[in-house]
Amino acid sequence: MDALASRSADDEVALRVGIVSSMPVGLVVGRGIVGVPTLGEAERERLITLVGPAVQSVLVPGPRAF
């Protein structure tokens, strides 16, 4: 049973890392490749301020809503 719980925890960590790593990729694509005007015009520090809490919420496990 412990091995199953450990694997589940490892899967959860891998999923969280995948989600977090896709967030800056999305910003880079939106700003530099697609050219979303609001992203391109935003200051880097403003984007960090807005995205930081979202990244933190994915990385730090909290109570499950389901």
Buried (B, 14 or more C-beta within 10 A) or exposed (E): EEEEEEEEEEEEEEEBEEEBEEEEEEBEBBBEEEEBEEBEEBEEEEBEEEBEEEBEEBEEEEEEEE
